[in-house]
Each structure stands twice: as C-alpha cells, then as structure tokens.
Amino acid sequence: MIDVDIVLAIVSSTLLILLLIAIVIMVFFILGKQRVKQEMEMSKAKLLFEQELRQVETEVTEHVMSQFAQELHDNIGQLHTAMHIQIENQKLDYPQLVKGFKPLEIYLAEVTQQLRLLSRTLNNDYIGHIGLLAIMQLEIERLRTLKRFQVHCPLVVGESNLNKNQELMVFRIFQEISQNALRHSGAKNLQVNINNQNDSFELTVQDDGKGFVMEEVLASQKASGLRNIIKRARLGGLTCTISSSPGNGCLFTIKKMAPLE
C-alpha cells in the first residue's frame, strides 16, 4: 500500500509548486501591466511635450510673421504710395512720356495688390478675425494673380467646424502645400475643395503635376516639408493623407479627427 504521508507530501509539493507558478505568473502579469502603463504614460508625456514645443514654435513663428506683415503694410506700402506719387508727378512734368509710364503703373499696381494680400495672409490676428473660409478665398485669389497655374475652388462661406487653432493650422498647411505645388509640381491646375458640413471638415488639394514616389521621397532628406505637414496636422487634432505617383500629380486630404467617445 502507498504510504498516506507520502501521498500527502506529493500532493502538498504539487500544490506548492502550482502556487509558486501562479504567483510567478501573477507577478509577471502585474509587472507587464505596470510596464505597459509606464510606456503609455511616457508616450503621452512625449506627445504633450511635442504639442507644447510645437505650440511655442507656432507662437514664435506667427509672431514673426505678424510683425513681417505689419512691416509690409506700413513701410513697403508707404514706398509704393511714394512711387505712385512720383510717377504722377513725372507724367505732369513730361506729358510726352505718359504712354511709357503705363506698363510701370500696371506692374506697380499688381505688386501692390500682391503685397496687400500677402500681408493679410501672414497676419494671424487678421486670419482669426475673418475666419478660415474667408482667408482661404483671399489666398486663392493671390495664387490666381500669380498666373502660374489655374486654381479651381467652389466658393464656401460662413464659419468652419474647427476651432481657431485648427483653422490657423489648416491655413498654414494649405499655404505650404500650394507653395510646394508652385515650386516643384509643374502643375497646370490646382483643385481645392472644402467640405464643411455636419460638424465635419475636410480639405482636399490636388494638382495635375509630375507627382512623385511617396516611399522614396519620405525616405529622403527632402521630405522634411511633407513630414512637417503630417506632424502639424496630427498635433492640431487633424489627419493628413498624401497620395501621389509619377505622372499623376499629388492629392492632400486634411480632415478633422472624430471626437473620442
């Protein structure tokens, strides 16, 4: 017969081993949860730091741009006024040269208009005052006067479904997209669409330029602008997707993130 004490010893040892295994598993489980919690807290802290850093950078940049816009309006605007007056005086003194001054007046008027529009789009106080949809129309008007490509955009009026910080972020992103299209795309047309319905917001900007291979560009040092656009959008509570391929132009889609439930 099997000794009862031996059986009890075996059972006790087995239970003790199982208990130790259970304790070890629980310890690993608790430590794992703590590590995951710590990683989440670190990720959250990193994101908050990036948001604060980006906010400071944005505030500094916007302050500089506002100051520059004021300089354009005050100083260079005065110089243009003086040039207009000088031309008028020359026309009075030399009537035979009136016809020759005409092209200069046309160019000077175009430059004055460009500076006026540019100073407005650089001034964040002005942007906050008139709102995103209105300043978008002014910027599109400015792009059209450059006559580098055709800009197509259905008129959208009213207020956007974004807060003021998001409006400013979307507008600055649009400016960067349009400037990239001017410099690099070789496009003949730029299509801009704004969907601002049912508490949602979507901006699409598409050109018919030469396009590029996304993976190659994002892996290169030349993609800082694209990466900056995506990062700015994310920190502003927006999403930005970019679609492009050689010969098929480029499409940017900026959306307002859905609120977390």
Phi and psi restraints in degrees (value plus and minus 20) as a CYANA .aco file:
   2 ILE   PHI     -99.3   -59.3
   2 ILE   PSI     112.2   152.2
   3 ASP   PHI     -84.5   -44.5
   3 ASP   PSI     108.7   148.7
   4 VAL   PHI     -81.7   -41.7
   4 VAL   PSI     -57.4   -17.4
   5 ASP   PHI     -83.2   -43.2
   5 ASP   PSI     -57.3   -17.3
   6 ILE   PHI     -85.8   -45.8
   6 ILE   PSI     -62.6   -22.6
   7 VAL   PHI     -81.4   -41.4
   7 VAL   PSI     -67.1   -27.1
   8 LEU   PHI     -80.9   -40.9
   8 LEU   PSI     -58.8   -18.8
   9 ALA   PHI     -84.1   -44.1
   9 ALA   PSI     -62.6   -22.6
  10 ILE   PHI     -83.7   -43.7
  10 ILE   PSI     -65.8   -25.8
  11 VAL   PHI     -83.5   -43.5
  11 VAL   PSI     -64.2   -24.2
  12 SER   PHI     -82.4   -42.4
  12 SER   PSI     -63.1   -23.1
  13 SER   PHI     -82.7   -42.7
  13 SER   PSI     -62.2   -22.2
  14 THR   PHI     -82.3   -42.3
  14 THR   PSI     -66.5   -26.5
  15 LEU   PHI     -82.0   -42.0
  15 LEU   PSI     -59.1   -19.1
  16 LEU   PHI     -84.8   -44.8
  16 LEU   PSI     -62.2   -22.2
  17 ILE   PHI     -83.1   -43.1
  17 ILE   PSI     -64.4   -24.4
  18 LEU   PHI     -82.4   -42.4
  18 LEU   PSI     -59.6   -19.6
  19 LEU   PHI     -84.1   -44.1
  19 LEU   PSI     -61.7   -21.7
  20 LEU   PHI     -83.8   -43.8
  20 LEU   PSI     -61.3   -21.3
  21 ILE   PHI     -81.9   -41.9
  21 ILE   PSI     -62.5   -22.5
  22 ALA   PHI     -83.1   -43.1
  22 ALA   PSI     -60.7   -20.7
  23 ILE   PHI     -84.1   -44.1
  23 ILE   PSI     -64.7   -24.7
  24 VAL   PHI     -79.8   -39.8
  24 VAL   PSI     -64.3   -24.3
  25 ILE   PHI     -82.1   -42.1
  25 ILE   PSI     -63.2   -23.2
  26 MET   PHI     -83.6   -43.6
  26 MET   PSI     -60.5   -20.5
  27 VAL   PHI     -82.2   -42.2
  27 VAL   PSI     -66.8   -26.8
  28 PHE   PHI     -81.9   -41.9
  28 PHE   PSI     -58.5   -18.5
  29 PHE   PHI     -84.9   -44.9
  29 PHE   PSI     -66.0   -26.0
  30 ILE   PHI     -83.8   -43.8
  30 ILE   PSI     -65.5   -25.5
  31 LEU   PHI     -82.2   -42.2
  31 LEU   PSI     -58.4   -18.4
  32 GLY   PHI     -83.5   -43.5
  32 GLY   PSI     -61.8   -21.8
  33 LYS   PHI     -85.5   -45.5
  33 LYS   PSI     -59.9   -19.9
  34 GLN   PHI     -84.6   -44.6
  34 GLN   PSI     -60.2   -20.2
  35 ARG   PHI     -85.3   -45.3
  35 ARG   PSI     -62.6   -22.6
  36 VAL   PHI     -82.8   -42.8
  36 VAL   PSI     -61.9   -21.9
  37 LYS   PHI     -82.6   -42.6
  37 LYS   PSI     -63.3   -23.3
  38 GLN   PHI     -83.6   -43.6
  38 GLN   PSI     -61.6   -21.6
  39 GLU   PHI     -83.9   -43.9
  39 GLU   PSI     -59.6   -19.6
  40 MET   PHI     -85.7   -45.7
  40 MET   PSI     -61.2   -21.2
  41 GLU   PHI     -85.6   -45.6
  41 GLU   PSI     -59.4   -19.4
  42 MET   PHI     -85.5   -45.5
  42 MET   PSI     -61.3   -21.3
  43 SER   PHI     -84.0   -44.0
  43 SER   PSI     -61.2   -21.2
  44 LYS   PHI     -84.8   -44.8
  44 LYS   PSI     -63.1   -23.1
  45 ALA   PHI     -83.2   -43.2
  45 ALA   PSI     -60.4   -20.4
  46 LYS   PHI     -83.2   -43.2
  46 LYS   PSI     -63.1   -23.1
  47 LEU   PHI     -84.4   -44.4
  47 LEU   PSI     -62.8   -22.8
  48 LEU   PHI     -82.3   -42.3
  48 LEU   PSI     -60.1   -20.1
  49 PHE   PHI     -83.3   -43.3
  49 PHE   PSI     -64.1   -24.1
  50 GLU   PHI     -83.4   -43.4
  50 GLU   PSI     -59.1   -19.1
  51 GLN   PHI     -84.8   -44.8
  51 GLN   PSI     -63.8   -23.8
  52 GLU   PHI     -84.9   -44.9
  52 GLU   PSI     -61.6   -21.6
  53 LEU   PHI     -83.4   -43.4
  53 LEU   PSI     -64.9   -24.9
  54 ARG   PHI     -84.2   -44.2
  54 ARG   PSI     -56.4   -16.4
  55 GLN   PHI     -83.6   -43.6
  55 GLN   PSI     -62.9   -22.9
  56 VAL   PHI     -84.2   -44.2
  56 VAL   PSI     -65.2   -25.2
  57 GLU   PHI     -79.6   -39.6
  57 GLU   PSI     -62.4   -22.4
  58 THR   PHI     -84.4   -44.4
  58 THR   PSI     -63.9   -23.9
  59 GLU   PHI     -82.3   -42.3
  59 GLU   PSI     -63.0   -23.0
  60 VAL   PHI     -84.9   -44.9
  60 VAL   PSI     -65.9   -25.9
  61 THR   PHI     -81.3   -41.3
  61 THR   PSI     -66.5   -26.5
  62 GLU   PHI     -84.7   -44.7
  62 GLU   PSI     -55.5   -15.5
  63 HIS   PHI     -83.8   -43.8
  63 HIS   PSI     -65.0   -25.0
  64 VAL   PHI     -83.0   -43.0
  64 VAL   PSI     -63.1   -23.1
  65 MET   PHI     -85.2   -45.2
  65 MET   PSI     -58.7   -18.7
  66 SER   PHI     -84.6   -44.6
  66 SER   PSI     -60.9   -20.9
  67 GLN   PHI     -83.9   -43.9
  67 GLN   PSI     -61.6   -21.6
  68 PHE   PHI     -84.5   -44.5
  68 PHE   PSI     -60.0   -20.0
  69 ALA   PHI     -82.2   -42.2
  69 ALA   PSI     -60.4   -20.4
  70 GLN   PHI     -85.4   -45.4
  70 GLN   PSI     -58.9   -18.9
  71 GLU   PHI     -83.4   -43.4
  71 GLU   PSI     -62.2   -22.2
  72 LEU   PHI     -79.5   -39.5
  72 LEU   PSI     -65.4   -25.4
  73 HIS   PHI     -87.5   -47.5
  73 HIS   PSI     -64.1   -24.1
  74 ASP   PHI    -100.6   -60.6
  74 ASP   PSI     -80.1   -40.1
  75 ASN   PHI     -97.1   -57.1
  75 ASN   PSI     -76.3   -36.3
  76 ILE   PHI     -87.9   -47.9
  76 ILE   PSI     -53.4   -13.4
  77 GLY   PHI     -81.0   -41.0
  77 GLY   PSI     -60.3   -20.3
  78 GLN   PHI     -85.3   -45.3
  78 GLN   PSI     -59.4   -19.4
  79 LEU   PHI     -82.5   -42.5
  79 LEU   PSI     -60.3   -20.3
  80 HIS   PHI     -85.3   -45.3
  80 HIS   PSI     -59.7   -19.7
  81 THR   PHI     -81.8   -41.8
  81 THR   PSI     -62.4   -22.4
  82 ALA   PHI     -82.7   -42.7
  82 ALA   PSI     -58.8   -18.8
  83 MET   PHI     -85.0   -45.0
  83 MET   PSI     -60.9   -20.9
  84 HIS   PHI     -80.0   -40.0
  84 HIS   PSI     -65.1   -25.1
  85 ILE   PHI     -82.8   -42.8
  85 ILE   PSI     -61.9   -21.9
  86 GLN   PHI     -82.9   -42.9
  86 GLN   PSI     -61.4   -21.4
  87 ILE   PHI     -83.4   -43.4
  87 ILE   PSI     -63.1   -23.1
  88 GLU   PHI     -82.4   -42.4
  88 GLU   PSI     -59.9   -19.9
  89 ASN   PHI     -84.0   -44.0
  89 ASN   PSI     -62.0   -22.0
  90 GLN   PHI     -83.6   -43.6
  90 GLN   PSI     -56.6   -16.6
  91 LYS   PHI     -85.7   -45.7
  91 LYS   PSI     -55.6   -15.6
  92 LEU   PHI     -91.8   -51.8
  92 LEU   PSI     -58.8   -18.8
  93 ASP   PHI     -95.1   -55.1
  93 ASP   PSI     -52.3   -12.3
  94 TYR   PHI    -150.3  -110.3
  94 TYR   PSI      56.9    96.9
  95 PRO   PHI     -76.0   -36.0
  95 PRO   PSI     -49.0    -9.0
  96 GLN   PHI     -88.7   -48.7
  96 GLN   PSI     -34.4     5.6
  97 LEU   PHI    -121.1   -81.1
  97 LEU   PSI     -13.7    26.3
  98 VAL   PHI     -77.4   -37.4
  98 VAL   PSI     -64.2   -24.2
  99 LYS   PHI     -84.0   -44.0
  99 LYS   PSI     -56.7   -16.7
 100 GLY   PHI     -89.3   -49.3
 100 GLY   PSI     -46.7    -6.7
 101 PHE   PHI     -97.3   -57.3
 101 PHE   PSI     -34.3     5.7
 102 LYS   PHI     -79.4   -39.4
 102 LYS   PSI     -69.2   -29.2
 103 PRO   PHI     -79.9   -39.9
 103 PRO   PSI     -57.7   -17.7
 104 LEU   PHI     -83.1   -43.1
 104 LEU   PSI     -60.2   -20.2
 105 GLU   PHI     -84.5   -44.5
 105 GLU   PSI     -59.2   -19.2
 106 ILE   PHI     -85.0   -45.0
 106 ILE   PSI     -68.0   -28.0
 107 TYR   PHI     -83.2   -43.2
 107 TYR   PSI     -60.7   -20.7
 108 LEU   PHI     -85.8   -45.8
 108 LEU   PSI     -57.4   -17.4
 109 ALA   PHI     -85.4   -45.4
 109 ALA   PSI     -59.4   -19.4
 110 GLU   PHI     -86.1   -46.1
 110 GLU   PSI     -61.9   -21.9
 111 VAL   PHI     -83.9   -43.9
 111 VAL   PSI     -62.1   -22.1
 112 THR   PHI     -81.0   -41.0
 112 THR   PSI     -62.6   -22.6
 113 GLN   PHI     -84.6   -44.6
 113 GLN   PSI     -62.8   -22.8
 114 GLN   PHI     -81.4   -41.4
 114 GLN   PSI     -65.2   -25.2
 115 LEU   PHI     -84.5   -44.5
 115 LEU   PSI     -58.1   -18.1
 116 ARG   PHI     -84.3   -44.3
 116 ARG   PSI     -65.8   -25.8
 117 LEU   PHI     -86.8   -46.8
 117 LEU   PSI     -61.3   -21.3
 118 LEU   PHI     -84.8   -44.8
 118 LEU   PSI     -62.3   -22.3
 119 SER   PHI     -83.3   -43.3
 119 SER   PSI     -53.5   -13.5
 120 ARG   PHI     -90.2   -50.2
 120 ARG   PSI     -62.7   -22.7
 121 THR   PHI     -93.8   -53.8
 121 THR   PSI     -35.5     4.5
 122 LEU   PHI    -108.4   -68.4
 122 LEU   PSI     -33.9     6.1
 123 ASN   PHI    -114.3   -74.3
 123 ASN   PSI      87.3   127.3
 124 ASN   PHI     -87.3   -47.3
 124 ASN   PSI     -47.9    -7.9
 125 ASP   PHI     -84.7   -44.7
 125 ASP   PSI     -61.2   -21.2
 126 TYR   PHI     -86.1   -46.1
 126 TYR   PSI     -60.6   -20.6
 127 ILE   PHI     -81.3   -41.3
 127 ILE   PSI     -66.2   -26.2
 128 GLY   PHI     -83.4   -43.4
 128 GLY   PSI     -50.2   -10.2
 129 HIS   PHI     -93.3   -53.3
 129 HIS   PSI     -66.3   -26.3
 130 ILE   PHI    -113.6   -73.6
 130 ILE   PSI     -35.0     5.0
 131 GLY   PHI      71.3   111.3
 131 GLY   PSI     143.5   183.5
 132 LEU   PHI     -83.0   -43.0
 132 LEU   PSI     -68.7   -28.7
 133 LEU   PHI     -83.4   -43.4
 133 LEU   PSI     -57.1   -17.1
 134 ALA   PHI     -91.4   -51.4
 134 ALA   PSI     -62.8   -22.8
 135 ILE   PHI     -89.7   -49.7
 135 ILE   PSI     -49.1    -9.1
 136 MET   PHI     -82.4   -42.4
 136 MET   PSI     -61.9   -21.9
 137 GLN   PHI     -85.0   -45.0
 137 GLN   PSI     -57.7   -17.7
 138 LEU   PHI     -85.1   -45.1
 138 LEU   PSI     -61.9   -21.9
 139 GLU   PHI     -86.9   -46.9
 139 GLU   PSI     -58.0   -18.0
 140 ILE   PHI     -85.1   -45.1
 140 ILE   PSI     -58.9   -18.9
 141 GLU   PHI     -81.3   -41.3
 141 GLU   PSI     -61.7   -21.7
 142 ARG   PHI     -83.5   -43.5
 142 ARG   PSI     -62.5   -22.5
 143 LEU   PHI     -83.1   -43.1
 143 LEU   PSI     -57.9   -17.9
 144 ARG   PHI     -85.3   -45.3
 144 ARG   PSI     -56.7   -16.7
 145 THR   PHI     -88.8   -48.8
 145 THR   PSI     -40.1    -0.1
 146 LEU   PHI     -91.4   -51.4
 146 LEU   PSI     -44.9    -4.9
 147 LYS   PHI      38.8    78.8
 147 LYS   PSI      14.2    54.2
 148 ARG   PHI    -109.2   -69.2
 148 ARG   PSI     -53.1   -13.1
 149 PHE   PHI    -175.5  -135.5
 149 PHE   PSI     146.2   186.2
 150 GLN   PHI     -99.8   -59.8
 150 GLN   PSI     112.4   152.4
 151 VAL   PHI    -130.5   -90.5
 151 VAL   PSI     100.8   140.8
 152 HIS   PHI    -131.3   -91.3
 152 HIS   PSI     104.1   144.1
 153 CYS   PHI    -175.7  -135.7
 153 CYS   PSI      94.4   134.4
 154 PRO   PHI     -81.7   -41.7
 154 PRO   PSI     120.8   160.8
 155 LEU   PHI     -89.8   -49.8
 155 LEU   PSI     107.0   147.0
 156 VAL   PHI    -146.1  -106.1
 156 VAL   PSI     103.6   143.6
 157 VAL   PHI    -137.1   -97.1
 157 VAL   PSI     151.0   191.0
 158 GLY   PHI      82.7   122.7
 158 GLY   PSI    -174.6  -134.6
 159 GLU   PHI    -129.6   -89.6
 159 GLU   PSI     126.4   166.4
 160 SER   PHI    -101.4   -61.4
 160 SER   PSI     145.7   185.7
 161 ASN   PHI    -110.9   -70.9
 161 ASN   PSI      15.5    55.5
 162 LEU   PHI    -143.1  -103.1
 162 LEU   PSI     136.7   176.7
 163 ASN   PHI    -100.1   -60.1
 163 ASN   PSI     153.3   193.3
 164 LYS   PHI     -81.7   -41.7
 164 LYS   PSI     -61.0   -21.0
 165 ASN   PHI     -84.3   -44.3
 165 ASN   PSI     -61.0   -21.0
 166 GLN   PHI     -86.3   -46.3
 166 GLN   PSI     -58.8   -18.8
 167 GLU   PHI     -79.5   -39.5
 167 GLU   PSI     -66.9   -26.9
 168 LEU   PHI     -83.2   -43.2
 168 LEU   PSI     -61.1   -21.1
 169 MET   PHI     -83.4   -43.4
 169 MET   PSI     -65.5   -25.5
 170 VAL   PHI     -81.5   -41.5
 170 VAL   PSI     -61.9   -21.9
 171 PHE   PHI     -86.6   -46.6
 171 PHE   PSI     -63.3   -23.3
 172 ARG   PHI     -84.8   -44.8
 172 ARG   PSI     -57.9   -17.9
 173 ILE   PHI     -83.7   -43.7
 173 ILE   PSI     -63.4   -23.4
 174 PHE   PHI     -81.1   -41.1
 174 PHE   PSI     -60.9   -20.9
 175 GLN   PHI     -80.8   -40.8
 175 GLN   PSI     -61.9   -21.9
 176 GLU   PHI     -87.0   -47.0
 176 GLU   PSI     -60.8   -20.8
 177 ILE   PHI     -81.9   -41.9
 177 ILE   PSI     -67.7   -27.7
 178 SER   PHI     -86.7   -46.7
 178 SER   PSI     -57.0   -17.0
 179 GLN   PHI     -87.6   -47.6
 179 GLN   PSI     -58.4   -18.4
 180 ASN   PHI     -81.8   -41.8
 180 ASN   PSI     -60.2   -20.2
 181 ALA   PHI     -84.2   -44.2
 181 ALA   PSI     -60.2   -20.2
 182 LEU   PHI     -83.1   -43.1
 182 LEU   PSI     -61.6   -21.6
 183 ARG   PHI    -103.6   -63.6
 183 ARG   PSI     -55.9   -15.9
 184 HIS   PHI    -141.0  -101.0
 184 HIS   PSI     -43.0    -3.0
 185 SER   PHI     -99.2   -59.2
 185 SER   PSI     -52.5   -12.5
 186 GLY   PHI      48.0    88.0
 186 GLY   PSI       3.9    43.9
 187 ALA   PHI     -96.3   -56.3
 187 ALA   PSI     134.9   174.9
 188 LYS   PHI    -124.0   -84.0
 188 LYS   PSI     -39.1     0.9
 189 ASN   PHI    -158.9  -118.9
 189 ASN   PSI     124.2   164.2
 190 LEU   PHI    -148.8  -108.8
 190 LEU   PSI      97.7   137.7
 191 GLN   PHI    -123.5   -83.5
 191 GLN   PSI     103.2   143.2
 192 VAL   PHI    -139.5   -99.5
 192 VAL   PSI     107.0   147.0
 193 ASN   PHI    -150.3  -110.3
 193 ASN   PSI     118.5   158.5
 194 ILE   PHI    -143.6  -103.6
 194 ILE   PSI     102.8   142.8
 195 ASN   PHI    -130.1   -90.1
 195 ASN   PSI      94.1   134.1
 196 ASN   PHI    -150.6  -110.6
 196 ASN   PSI      35.1    75.1
 197 GLN   PHI    -143.1  -103.1
 197 GLN   PSI     132.8   172.8
 198 ASN   PHI      33.9    73.9
 198 ASN   PSI      24.9    64.9
 199 ASP   PHI      45.8    85.8
 199 ASP   PSI      -9.9    30.1
 200 SER   PHI    -125.4   -85.4
 200 SER   PSI     147.9   187.9
 201 PHE   PHI    -170.0  -130.0
 201 PHE   PSI     113.2   153.2
 202 GLU   PHI    -165.6  -125.6
 202 GLU   PSI     110.0   150.0
 203 LEU   PHI    -139.3   -99.3
 203 LEU   PSI     106.6   146.6
 204 THR   PHI    -139.2   -99.2
 204 THR   PSI     116.5   156.5
 205 VAL   PHI    -149.8  -109.8
 205 VAL   PSI      97.7   137.7
 206 GLN   PHI    -150.5  -110.5
 206 GLN   PSI     112.9   152.9
 207 ASP   PHI    -135.9   -95.9
 207 ASP   PSI     142.3   182.3
 208 ASP   PHI    -127.5   -87.5
 208 ASP   PSI      15.1    55.1
 209 GLY   PHI    -101.8   -61.8
 209 GLY   PSI    -180.4  -140.4
 210 LYS   PHI     -95.2   -55.2
 210 LYS   PSI     -39.4     0.6
 211 GLY   PHI      49.5    89.5
 211 GLY   PSI    -195.3  -155.3
 212 PHE   PHI    -184.3  -144.3
 212 PHE   PSI     148.0   188.0
 213 VAL   PHI    -108.4   -68.4
 213 VAL   PSI      95.0   135.0
 214 MET   PHI     -77.3   -37.3
 214 MET   PSI     -67.5   -27.5
 215 GLU   PHI     -81.6   -41.6
 215 GLU   PSI     -61.5   -21.5
 216 GLU   PHI     -87.5   -47.5
 216 GLU   PSI     -63.0   -23.0
 217 VAL   PHI     -88.0   -48.0
 217 VAL   PSI     -64.6   -24.6
 218 LEU   PHI     -85.4   -45.4
 218 LEU   PSI     -46.2    -6.2
 219 ALA   PHI    -103.9   -63.9
 219 ALA   PSI     -29.7    10.3
 220 SER   PHI    -115.9   -75.9
 220 SER   PSI     151.7   191.7
 221 GLN   PHI     -98.6   -58.6
 221 GLN   PSI     -27.9    12.1
 222 LYS   PHI    -104.3   -64.3
 222 LYS   PSI     -21.4    18.6
 223 ALA   PHI    -115.1   -75.1
 223 ALA   PSI      -7.6    32.4
 224 SER   PHI     -78.9   -38.9
 224 SER   PSI     -57.0   -17.0
 225 GLY   PHI     -84.5   -44.5
 225 GLY   PSI     -65.1   -25.1
 226 LEU   PHI     -84.5   -44.5
 226 LEU   PSI     -65.1   -25.1
 227 ARG   PHI     -83.5   -43.5
 227 ARG   PSI     -56.1   -16.1
 228 ASN   PHI     -86.5   -46.5
 228 ASN   PSI     -58.7   -18.7
 229 ILE   PHI     -81.6   -41.6
 229 ILE   PSI     -67.5   -27.5
 230 ILE   PHI     -83.4   -43.4
 230 ILE   PSI     -62.9   -22.9
 231 LYS   PHI     -87.4   -47.4
 231 LYS   PSI     -62.5   -22.5
 232 ARG   PHI     -79.4   -39.4
 232 ARG   PSI     -64.4   -24.4
 233 ALA   PHI     -80.7   -40.7
 233 ALA   PSI     -66.5   -26.5
 234 ARG   PHI     -81.7   -41.7
 234 ARG   PSI     -63.8   -23.8
 235 LEU   PHI     -88.7   -48.7
 235 LEU   PSI     -40.1    -0.1
 236 GLY   PHI    -113.5   -73.5
 236 GLY   PSI      -9.7    30.3
 237 GLY   PHI      53.8    93.8
 237 GLY   PSI      11.5    51.5
 238 LEU   PHI    -148.7  -108.7
 238 LEU   PSI     143.3   183.3
 239 THR   PHI    -137.3   -97.3
 239 THR   PSI     125.0   165.0
 240 CYS   PHI    -154.5  -114.5
 240 CYS   PSI      99.0   139.0
 241 THR   PHI    -133.2   -93.2
 241 THR   PSI     124.8   164.8
 242 ILE   PHI    -145.0  -105.0
 242 ILE   PSI     108.3   148.3
 243 SER   PHI    -147.2  -107.2
 243 SER   PSI     106.1   146.1
 244 SER   PHI    -178.3  -138.3
 244 SER   PSI     133.4   173.4
 245 SER   PHI    -175.1  -135.1
 245 SER   PSI     134.3   174.3
 246 PRO   PHI     -74.8   -34.8
 246 PRO   PSI     108.3   148.3
 247 GLY   PHI      64.3   104.3
 247 GLY   PSI     -24.3    15.7
 248 ASN   PHI    -140.1  -100.1
 248 ASN   PSI      -1.8    38.2
 249 GLY   PHI      49.2    89.2
 249 GLY   PSI    -180.7  -140.7
 250 CYS   PHI    -163.2  -123.2
 250 CYS   PSI     121.5   161.5
 251 LEU   PHI    -145.7  -105.7
 251 LEU   PSI     103.1   143.1
 252 PHE   PHI    -127.1   -87.1
 252 PHE   PSI     113.4   153.4
 253 THR   PHI    -146.5  -106.5
 253 THR   PSI      98.6   138.6
 254 ILE   PHI    -134.4   -94.4
 254 ILE   PSI     105.4   145.4
 255 LYS   PHI    -147.8  -107.8
 255 LYS   PSI     132.0   172.0
 256 LYS   PHI     -98.2   -58.2
 256 LYS   PSI     109.6   149.6
 257 MET   PHI     -86.8   -46.8
 257 MET   PSI     122.3   162.3
 258 ALA   PHI     -90.0   -50.0
 258 ALA   PSI     120.3   160.3
 259 PRO   PHI     -83.8   -43.8
 259 PRO   PSI     123.8   163.8
 260 LEU   PHI     -93.6   -53.6
 260 LEU   PSI     115.8   155.8
